[in-house]
Every structure is written in C-alpha cells, then in structure tokens.
C-alpha cells in the first residue's frame, strides 16, 4: 500500500530575466512569464530551476521557483 503523505506539491516557476529587467521603463514587454508544475518535496528539497520558453523575452531562459 502507498504511504499517505503529501509528498508532491504545486510550485510556480518565474522567469529570472524578466524579473531583473522589470525595473526598466523603456522595455518592450510588460509581463513576467510564469509556469506551474509539481515536484516531490522529499526527492527535491532545494528550489527548482528549469530552462523554459519565455514569450516576453522570445527565448529559452532560466525559470526559478518562487513563493506563492
């Protein structure tokens, strides 16, 4: 039988390039790319970072886990 713990949690990944450039006023894009995914907190206790496509930067950038 399976153990009854809540090991998998839903996390939010946010583009690190968009958050760094959000302070500039003359930027073309006005948004921040975010993805949601699930991770096993027992196997991956550290913050997750994945390369995902950012529609505002028009390239694959590093997306890091943020707090909700």
PDB file with one MODEL, atoms N, CA, C and O in Angstrom:
MODEL        1
ATOM      1  N   UNK A   1       0.836  -1.178   0.000  1.00  0.00           N
ATOM      2  CA  UNK A   1       0.000   0.000   0.000  1.00  0.00           C
ATOM      3  C   UNK A   1       0.884   1.245   0.000  1.00  0.00           C
ATOM      4  O   UNK A   1       2.011   1.225   0.493  1.00  0.00           O
ATOM      5  N   UNK A   2       0.362   2.300  -0.548  1.00  0.00           N
ATOM      6  CA  UNK A   2       1.107   3.548  -0.631  1.00  0.00           C
ATOM      7  C   UNK A   2       1.043   4.297   0.694  1.00  0.00           C
ATOM      8  O   UNK A   2       0.075   4.183   1.447  1.00  0.00           O
ATOM      9  N   UNK A   3       2.080   5.053   0.956  1.00  0.00           N
ATOM     10  CA  UNK A   3       2.094   5.882   2.158  1.00  0.00           C
ATOM     11  C   UNK A   3       1.170   7.064   1.959  1.00  0.00           C
ATOM     12  O   UNK A   3       1.001   7.523   0.830  1.00  0.00           O
ATOM     13  N   UNK A   4       0.569   7.569   3.020  1.00  0.00           N
ATOM     14  CA  UNK A   4      -0.441   8.613   2.907  1.00  0.00           C
ATOM     15  C   UNK A   4       0.060  10.023   3.115  1.00  0.00           C
ATOM     16  O   UNK A   4      -0.681  10.856   3.637  1.00  0.00           O
ATOM     17  N   UNK A   5       1.293  10.330   2.728  1.00  0.00           N
ATOM     18  CA  UNK A   5       1.811  11.683   2.913  1.00  0.00           C
ATOM     19  C   UNK A   5       1.601  12.554   1.693  1.00  0.00           C
ATOM     20  O   UNK A   5       1.396  12.055   0.586  1.00  0.00           O
ATOM     21  N   UNK A   6       1.654  13.841   1.901  1.00  0.00           N
ATOM     22  CA  UNK A   6       1.557  14.777   0.780  1.00  0.00           C
ATOM     23  C   UNK A   6       2.974  15.124   0.336  1.00  0.00           C
ATOM     24  O   UNK A   6       3.513  16.161   0.722  1.00  0.00           O
ATOM     25  N   UNK A   7       3.570  14.263  -0.466  1.00  0.00           N
ATOM     26  CA  UNK A   7       4.950  14.484  -0.895  1.00  0.00           C
ATOM     27  C   UNK A   7       5.015  15.435  -2.083  1.00  0.00           C
ATOM     28  O   UNK A   7       5.966  16.208  -2.197  1.00  0.00           O
ATOM     29  N   UNK A   8       4.018  15.393  -2.974  1.00  0.00           N
ATOM     30  CA  UNK A   8       4.033  16.232  -4.172  1.00  0.00           C
ATOM     31  C   UNK A   8       3.299  17.541  -3.901  1.00  0.00           C
ATOM     32  O   UNK A   8       2.172  17.557  -3.406  1.00  0.00           O
ATOM     33  N   UNK A   9       3.974  18.639  -4.243  1.00  0.00           N
ATOM     34  CA  UNK A   9       3.391  19.968  -4.052  1.00  0.00           C
ATOM     35  C   UNK A   9       3.417  20.724  -5.384  1.00  0.00           C
ATOM     36  O   UNK A   9       4.239  20.433  -6.253  1.00  0.00           O
ATOM     37  N   UNK A  10       2.523  21.684  -5.532  1.00  0.00           N
ATOM     38  CA  UNK A  10       2.474  22.521  -6.726  1.00  0.00           C
ATOM     39  C   UNK A  10       3.347  23.746  -6.492  1.00  0.00           C
ATOM     40  O   UNK A  10       3.224  24.420  -5.469  1.00  0.00           O
ATOM     41  N   UNK A  11       4.230  24.031  -7.447  1.00  0.00           N
ATOM     42  CA  UNK A  11       5.124  25.175  -7.335  1.00  0.00           C
ATOM     43  C   UNK A  11       4.946  26.087  -8.541  1.00  0.00           C
ATOM     44  O   UNK A  11       4.390  25.676  -9.560  1.00  0.00           O
ATOM     45  N   UNK A  12       5.416  27.326  -8.425  1.00  0.00           N
ATOM     46  CA  UNK A  12       5.368  28.296  -9.511  1.00  0.00           C
ATOM     47  C   UNK A  12       6.787  28.637  -9.930  1.00  0.00           C
ATOM     48  O   UNK A  12       7.637  28.937  -9.091  1.00  0.00           O
ATOM     49  N   UNK A  13       7.039  28.590 -11.236  1.00  0.00           N
ATOM     50  CA  UNK A  13       8.337  28.956 -11.796  1.00  0.00           C
ATOM     51  C   UNK A  13       8.197  30.299 -12.505  1.00  0.00           C
ATOM     52  O   UNK A  13       7.278  30.491 -13.301  1.00  0.00           O
ATOM     53  N   UNK A  14       9.111  31.231 -12.215  1.00  0.00           N
ATOM     54  CA  UNK A  14       9.063  32.575 -12.793  1.00  0.00           C
ATOM     55  C   UNK A  14      10.358  32.866 -13.533  1.00  0.00           C
ATOM     56  O   UNK A  14      11.437  32.466 -13.097  1.00  0.00           O
ATOM     57  N   UNK A  15      10.243  33.567 -14.659  1.00  0.00           N
ATOM     58  CA  UNK A  15      11.404  33.909 -15.477  1.00  0.00           C
ATOM     59  C   UNK A  15      12.346  34.829 -14.700  1.00  0.00           C
ATOM     60  O   UNK A  15      11.919  35.850 -14.161  1.00  0.00           O
ATOM     61  N   UNK A  16      13.613  34.466 -14.644  1.00  0.00           N
ATOM     62  CA  UNK A  16      14.578  35.283 -13.913  1.00  0.00           C
ATOM     63  C   UNK A  16      15.025  36.490 -14.740  1.00  0.00           C
ATOM     64  O   UNK A  16      15.407  37.509 -14.166  1.00  0.00           O
ATOM     65  N   UNK A  17      14.987  36.402 -16.065  1.00  0.00           N
ATOM     66  CA  UNK A  17      15.378  37.531 -16.904  1.00  0.00           C
ATOM     67  C   UNK A  17      14.348  38.648 -16.859  1.00  0.00           C
ATOM     68  O   UNK A  17      14.715  39.821 -16.802  1.00  0.00           O
ATOM     69  N   UNK A  18      13.074  38.308 -16.883  1.00  0.00           N
ATOM     70  CA  UNK A  18      12.008  39.318 -16.854  1.00  0.00           C
ATOM     71  C   UNK A  18      11.952  40.032 -15.512  1.00  0.00           C
ATOM     72  O   UNK A  18      11.689  41.233 -15.467  1.00  0.00           O
ATOM     73  N   UNK A  19      12.194  39.315 -14.418  1.00  0.00           N
ATOM     74  CA  UNK A  19      12.130  39.949 -13.101  1.00  0.00           C
ATOM     75  C   UNK A  19      13.302  40.902 -12.894  1.00  0.00           C
ATOM     76  O   UNK A  19      13.165  41.892 -12.175  1.00  0.00           O
ATOM     77  N   UNK A  20      14.453  40.622 -13.509  1.00  0.00           N
ATOM     78  CA  UNK A  20      15.601  41.516 -13.382  1.00  0.00           C
ATOM     79  C   UNK A  20      15.415  42.768 -14.228  1.00  0.00           C
ATOM     80  O   UNK A  20      15.846  43.852 -13.835  1.00  0.00           O
ATOM     81  N   UNK A  21      14.771  42.626 -15.395  1.00  0.00           N
ATOM     82  CA  UNK A  21      14.606  43.742 -16.320  1.00  0.00           C
ATOM     83  C   UNK A  21      13.316  44.520 -16.105  1.00  0.00           C
ATOM     84  O   UNK A  21      13.055  45.467 -16.847  1.00  0.00           O
ATOM     85  N   UNK A  22      12.504  44.161 -15.126  1.00  0.00           N
ATOM     86  CA  UNK A  22      11.207  44.808 -14.945  1.00  0.00           C
ATOM     87  C   UNK A  22      11.337  46.251 -14.451  1.00  0.00           C
ATOM     88  O   UNK A  22      10.373  47.013 -14.523  1.00  0.00           O
ATOM     89  N   UNK A  23      12.513  46.632 -13.952  1.00  0.00           N
ATOM     90  CA  UNK A  23      12.688  47.994 -13.460  1.00  0.00           C
ATOM     91  C   UNK A  23      12.873  49.008 -14.591  1.00  0.00           C
ATOM     92  O   UNK A  23      12.642  50.200 -14.387  1.00  0.00           O
ATOM     93  N   UNK A  24      13.286  48.557 -15.782  1.00  0.00           N
ATOM     94  CA  UNK A  24      13.478  49.483 -16.894  1.00  0.00           C
ATOM     95  C   UNK A  24      12.138  49.875 -17.504  1.00  0.00           C
ATOM     96  O   UNK A  24      11.288  49.021 -17.755  1.00  0.00           O
ATOM     97  N   UNK A  25      11.953  51.176 -17.743  1.00  0.00           N
ATOM     98  CA  UNK A  25      10.686  51.698 -18.234  1.00  0.00           C
ATOM     99  C   UNK A  25      10.549  51.518 -19.741  1.00  0.00           C
ATOM    100  O   UNK A  25       9.444  51.284 -20.230  1.00  0.00           O
ATOM    101  N   UNK A  26      11.651  51.622 -20.490  1.00  0.00           N
ATOM    102  CA  UNK A  26      11.584  51.572 -21.938  1.00  0.00           C
ATOM    103  C   UNK A  26      11.585  50.147 -22.504  1.00  0.00           C
ATOM    104  O   UNK A  26      11.869  49.961 -23.687  1.00  0.00           O
ATOM    105  N   UNK A  27      11.275  49.151 -21.687  1.00  0.00           N
ATOM    106  CA  UNK A  27      11.244  47.766 -22.138  1.00  0.00           C
ATOM    107  C   UNK A  27      10.016  47.510 -23.005  1.00  0.00           C
ATOM    108  O   UNK A  27       8.945  48.059 -22.747  1.00  0.00           O
ATOM    109  N   UNK A  28      10.169  46.688 -24.017  1.00  0.00           N
ATOM    110  CA  UNK A  28       9.084  46.405 -24.961  1.00  0.00           C
ATOM    111  C   UNK A  28       7.982  45.583 -24.301  1.00  0.00           C
ATOM    112  O   UNK A  28       6.805  45.916 -24.446  1.00  0.00           O
ATOM    113  N   UNK A  29       8.331  44.523 -23.585  1.00  0.00           N
ATOM    114  CA  UNK A  29       7.328  43.665 -22.958  1.00  0.00           C
ATOM    115  C   UNK A  29       6.965  44.180 -21.570  1.00  0.00           C
ATOM    116  O   UNK A  29       7.780  44.806 -20.893  1.00  0.00           O
ATOM    117  N   UNK A  30       5.749  43.912 -21.165  1.00  0.00           N
ATOM    118  CA  UNK A  30       5.275  44.402 -19.867  1.00  0.00           C
ATOM    119  C   UNK A  30       4.770  43.260 -19.001  1.00  0.00           C
ATOM    120  O   UNK A  30       3.828  43.445 -18.230  1.00  0.00           O
ATOM    121  N   UNK A  31       5.373  42.088 -19.110  1.00  0.00           N
ATOM    122  CA  UNK A  31       4.887  40.949 -18.347  1.00  0.00           C
ATOM    123  C   UNK A  31       6.011  40.097 -17.817  1.00  0.00           C
ATOM    124  O   UNK A  31       7.183  40.309 -18.129  1.00  0.00           O
ATOM    125  N   UNK A  32       5.626  39.117 -17.000  1.00  0.00           N
ATOM    126  CA  UNK A  32       6.567  38.165 -16.434  1.00  0.00           C
ATOM    127  C   UNK A  32       6.034  36.774 -16.736  1.00  0.00           C
ATOM    128  O   UNK A  32       4.875  36.472 -16.452  1.00  0.00           O
ATOM    129  N   UNK A  33       6.874  35.932 -17.309  1.00  0.00           N
ATOM    130  CA  UNK A  33       6.475  34.574 -17.665  1.00  0.00           C
ATOM    131  C   UNK A  33       6.446  33.701 -16.423  1.00  0.00           C
ATOM    132  O   UNK A  33       7.403  33.685 -15.648  1.00  0.00           O
ATOM    133  N   UNK A  34       5.337  32.966 -16.228  1.00  0.00           N
ATOM    134  CA  UNK A  34       5.205  32.054 -15.093  1.00  0.00           C
ATOM    135  C   UNK A  34       4.660  30.718 -15.559  1.00  0.00           C
ATOM    136  O   UNK A  34       3.782  30.659 -16.420  1.00  0.00           O
ATOM    137  N   UNK A  35       5.183  29.655 -14.989  1.00  0.00           N
ATOM    138  CA  UNK A  35       4.721  28.295 -15.237  1.00  0.00           C
ATOM    139  C   UNK A  35       4.401  27.654 -13.891  1.00  0.00           C
ATOM    140  O   UNK A  35       4.991  28.014 -12.872  1.00  0.00           O
ATOM    141  N   UNK A  36       3.476  26.712 -13.885  1.00  0.00           N
ATOM    142  CA  UNK A  36       3.218  25.917 -12.683  1.00  0.00           C
ATOM    143  C   UNK A  36       3.563  24.473 -12.979  1.00  0.00           C
ATOM    144  O   UNK A  36       3.352  23.990 -14.091  1.00  0.00           O
ATOM    145  N   UNK A  37       4.091  23.788 -11.987  1.00  0.00           N
ATOM    146  CA  UNK A  37       4.461  22.389 -12.104  1.00  0.00           C
ATOM    147  C   UNK A  37       4.384  21.759 -10.723  1.00  0.00           C
ATOM    148  O   UNK A  37       4.095  22.436  -9.736  1.00  0.00           O
ATOM    149  N   UNK A  38       4.639  20.477 -10.662  1.00  0.00           N
ATOM    150  CA  UNK A  38       4.617  19.768  -9.387  1.00  0.00           C
ATOM    151  C   UNK A  38       5.978  19.144  -9.139  1.00  0.00           C
ATOM    152  O   UNK A  38       6.666  18.734 -10.074  1.00  0.00           O
ATOM    153  N   UNK A  39       6.363  19.076  -7.864  1.00  0.00           N
ATOM    154  CA  UNK A  39       7.620  18.425  -7.510  1.00  0.00           C
ATOM    155  C   UNK A  39       7.429  17.619  -6.237  1.00  0.00           C
ATOM    156  O   UNK A  39       6.535  17.892  -5.436  1.00  0.00           O
ATOM    157  N   UNK A  40       8.280  16.629  -6.067  1.00  0.00           N
ATOM    158  CA  UNK A  40       8.286  15.814  -4.866  1.00  0.00           C
ATOM    159  C   UNK A  40       9.215  16.477  -3.855  1.00  0.00           C
ATOM    160  O   UNK A  40      10.420  16.572  -4.085  1.00  0.00           O
ATOM    161  N   UNK A  41       8.661  16.932  -2.745  1.00  0.00           N
ATOM    162  CA  UNK A  41       9.477  17.681  -1.779  1.00  0.00           C
ATOM    163  C   UNK A  41      10.503  16.817  -1.064  1.00  0.00           C
ATOM    164  O   UNK A  41      11.484  17.340  -0.536  1.00  0.00           O
ATOM    165  N   UNK A  42      10.299  15.502  -1.035  1.00  0.00           N
ATOM    166  CA  UNK A  42      11.269  14.615  -0.382  1.00  0.00           C
ATOM    167  C   UNK A  42      12.485  14.372  -1.277  1.00  0.00           C
ATOM    168  O   UNK A  42      13.612  14.309  -0.786  1.00  0.00           O
ATOM    169  N   UNK A  43      12.265  14.235  -2.587  1.00  0.00           N
ATOM    170  CA  UNK A  43      13.375  13.999  -3.514  1.00  0.00           C
ATOM    171  C   UNK A  43      14.093  15.280  -3.914  1.00  0.00           C
ATOM    172  O   UNK A  43      15.286  15.244  -4.218  1.00  0.00           O
ATOM    173  N   UNK A  44      13.391  16.416  -3.919  1.00  0.00           N
ATOM    174  CA  UNK A  44      13.961  17.701  -4.342  1.00  0.00           C
ATOM    175  C   UNK A  44      13.670  18.763  -3.274  1.00  0.00           C
ATOM    176  O   UNK A  44      12.754  19.567  -3.449  1.00  0.00           O
ATOM    177  N   UNK A  45      14.424  18.782  -2.184  1.00  0.00           N
ATOM    178  CA  UNK A  45      14.152  19.763  -1.136  1.00  0.00           C
ATOM    179  C   UNK A  45      14.621  21.183  -1.471  1.00  0.00           C
ATOM    180  O   UNK A  45      14.142  22.148  -0.875  1.00  0.00           O
ATOM    181  N   UNK A  46      15.563  21.318  -2.430  1.00  0.00           N
ATOM    182  CA  UNK A  46      16.057  22.645  -2.788  1.00  0.00           C
ATOM    183  C   UNK A  46      15.137  23.279  -3.817  1.00  0.00           C
ATOM    184  O   UNK A  46      14.283  22.603  -4.391  1.00  0.00           O
ATOM    185  N   UNK A  47      15.307  24.586  -4.056  1.00  0.00           N
ATOM    186  CA  UNK A  47      14.476  25.294  -5.032  1.00  0.00           C
ATOM    187  C   UNK A  47      14.804  24.810  -6.447  1.00  0.00           C
ATOM    188  O   UNK A  47      15.968  24.643  -6.810  1.00  0.00           O
ATOM    189  N   UNK A  48      13.764  24.592  -7.224  1.00  0.00           N
ATOM    190  CA  UNK A  48      13.886  24.054  -8.567  1.00  0.00           C
ATOM    191  C   UNK A  48      14.134  25.179  -9.569  1.00  0.00           C
ATOM    192  O   UNK A  48      13.527  26.244  -9.464  1.00  0.00           O
ATOM    193  N   UNK A  49      15.024  24.952 -10.544  1.00  0.00           N
ATOM    194  CA  UNK A  49      15.288  25.890 -11.628  1.00  0.00           C
ATOM    195  C   UNK A  49      15.322  25.112 -12.936  1.00  0.00           C
ATOM    196  O   UNK A  49      16.088  24.159 -13.077  1.00  0.00           O
ATOM    197  N   UNK A  50      14.486  25.523 -13.900  1.00  0.00           N
ATOM    198  CA  UNK A  50      14.404  24.859 -15.193  1.00  0.00           C
ATOM    199  C   UNK A  50      14.496  25.884 -16.317  1.00  0.00           C
ATOM    200  O   UNK A  50      14.113  27.041 -16.147  1.00  0.00           O
ATOM    201  N   UNK A  51      15.012  25.446 -17.472  1.00  0.00           N
ATOM    202  CA  UNK A  51      15.012  26.316 -18.650  1.00  0.00           C
ATOM    203  C   UNK A  51      13.693  26.122 -19.366  1.00  0.00           C
ATOM    204  O   UNK A  51      13.378  25.020 -19.817  1.00  0.00           O
ATOM    205  N   UNK A  52      12.915  27.199 -19.473  1.00  0.00           N
ATOM    206  CA  UNK A  52      11.614  27.173 -20.136  1.00  0.00           C
ATOM    207  C   UNK A  52      11.560  28.328 -21.131  1.00  0.00           C
ATOM    208  O   UNK A  52      12.377  29.246 -21.068  1.00  0.00           O
ATOM    209  N   UNK A  53      10.597  28.281 -22.050  1.00  0.00           N
ATOM    210  CA  UNK A  53      10.447  29.347 -23.032  1.00  0.00           C
ATOM    211  C   UNK A  53       9.697  30.523 -22.416  1.00  0.00           C
ATOM    212  O   UNK A  53       8.650  30.341 -21.795  1.00  0.00           O
ATOM    213  N   UNK A  54      10.229  31.720 -22.588  1.00  0.00           N
ATOM    214  CA  UNK A  54       9.591  32.947 -22.101  1.00  0.00           C
ATOM    215  C   UNK A  54       9.024  33.691 -23.309  1.00  0.00           C
ATOM    216  O   UNK A  54       9.787  34.114 -24.178  1.00  0.00           O
ATOM    217  N   UNK A  55       7.699  33.860 -23.383  1.00  0.00           N
ATOM    218  CA  UNK A  55       7.116  34.560 -24.530  1.00  0.00           C
ATOM    219  C   UNK A  55       7.418  36.060 -24.540  1.00  0.00           C
ATOM    220  O   UNK A  55       7.256  36.704 -25.577  1.00  0.00           O
ATOM    221  N   UNK A  56       7.846  36.623 -23.429  1.00  0.00           N
ATOM    222  CA  UNK A  56       8.172  38.046 -23.365  1.00  0.00           C
ATOM    223  C   UNK A  56       9.608  38.309 -23.799  1.00  0.00           C
ATOM    224  O   UNK A  56       9.893  39.346 -24.398  1.00  0.00           O
ATOM    225  N   UNK A  57      10.515  37.379 -23.504  1.00  0.00           N
ATOM    226  CA  UNK A  57      11.914  37.504 -23.938  1.00  0.00           C
ATOM    227  C   UNK A  57      12.138  36.883 -25.312  1.00  0.00           C
ATOM    228  O   UNK A  57      13.153  37.152 -25.953  1.00  0.00           O
ATOM    229  N   UNK A  58      11.199  36.055 -25.771  1.00  0.00           N
ATOM    230  CA  UNK A  58      11.277  35.322 -27.038  1.00  0.00           C
ATOM    231  C   UNK A  58      12.497  34.398 -27.104  1.00  0.00           C
ATOM    232  O   UNK A  58      13.135  34.276 -28.150  1.00  0.00           O
ATOM    233  N   UNK A  59      12.815  33.750 -25.982  1.00  0.00           N
ATOM    234  CA  UNK A  59      13.901  32.772 -25.955  1.00  0.00           C
ATOM    235  C   UNK A  59      13.748  31.890 -24.716  1.00  0.00           C
ATOM    236  O   UNK A  59      12.936  32.174 -23.836  1.00  0.00           O
ATOM    237  N   UNK A  60      14.534  30.825 -24.660  1.00  0.00           N
ATOM    238  CA  UNK A  60      14.539  29.943 -23.505  1.00  0.00           C
ATOM    239  C   UNK A  60      15.410  30.574 -22.417  1.00  0.00           C
ATOM    240  O   UNK A  60      16.582  30.873 -22.642  1.00  0.00           O
ATOM    241  N   UNK A  61      14.823  30.769 -21.247  1.00  0.00           N
ATOM    242  CA  UNK A  61      15.548  31.383 -20.135  1.00  0.00           C
ATOM    243  C   UNK A  61      15.381  30.526 -18.892  1.00  0.00           C
ATOM    244  O   UNK A  61      14.570  29.599 -18.871  1.00  0.00           O
ATOM    245  N   UNK A  62      16.139  30.833 -17.871  1.00  0.00           N
ATOM    246  CA  UNK A  62      16.078  30.117 -16.612  1.00  0.00           C
ATOM    247  C   UNK A  62      14.865  30.592 -15.817  1.00  0.00           C
ATOM    248  O   UNK A  62      14.695  31.791 -15.597  1.00  0.00           O
ATOM    249  N   UNK A  63      14.026  29.659 -15.388  1.00  0.00           N
ATOM    250  CA  UNK A  63      12.857  29.950 -14.566  1.00  0.00           C
ATOM    251  C   UNK A  63      13.097  29.335 -13.199  1.00  0.00           C
ATOM    252  O   UNK A  63      13.370  28.140 -13.090  1.00  0.00           O
ATOM    253  N   UNK A  64      12.998  30.144 -12.161  1.00  0.00           N
ATOM    254  CA  UNK A  64      13.245  29.677 -10.806  1.00  0.00           C
ATOM    255  C   UNK A  64      11.967  29.605  -9.979  1.00  0.00           C
ATOM    256  O   UNK A  64      10.988  30.296 -10.263  1.00  0.00           O
ATOM    257  N   UNK A  65      11.992  28.767  -8.965  1.00  0.00           N
ATOM    258  CA  UNK A  65      10.839  28.573  -8.087  1.00  0.00           C
ATOM    259  C   UNK A  65      10.651  29.799  -7.195  1.00  0.00           C
ATOM    260  O   UNK A  65      11.616  30.333  -6.649  1.00  0.00           O
ATOM    261  N   UNK A  66       9.404  30.239  -7.052  1.00  0.00           N
ATOM    262  CA  UNK A  66       9.088  31.382  -6.196  1.00  0.00           C
ATOM    263  C   UNK A  66       8.081  30.957  -5.147  1.00  0.00           C
ATOM    264  O   UNK A  66       7.433  29.919  -5.277  1.00  0.00           O
ATOM    265  N   UNK A  67       7.954  31.764  -4.110  1.00  0.00           N
ATOM    266  CA  UNK A  67       6.940  31.527  -3.085  1.00  0.00           C
ATOM    267  C   UNK A  67       5.595  32.006  -3.584  1.00  0.00           C
ATOM    268  O   UNK A  67       5.514  32.956  -4.363  1.00  0.00           O
ATOM    269  N   UNK A  68       4.550  31.356  -3.140  1.00  0.00           N
ATOM    270  CA  UNK A  68       3.202  31.770  -3.514  1.00  0.00           C
ATOM    271  C   UNK A  68       2.680  32.812  -2.580  1.00  0.00           C
ATOM    272  O   UNK A  68       1.553  33.280  -2.745  1.00  0.00           O
TER     273      UNK A  68
ENDMDL
END
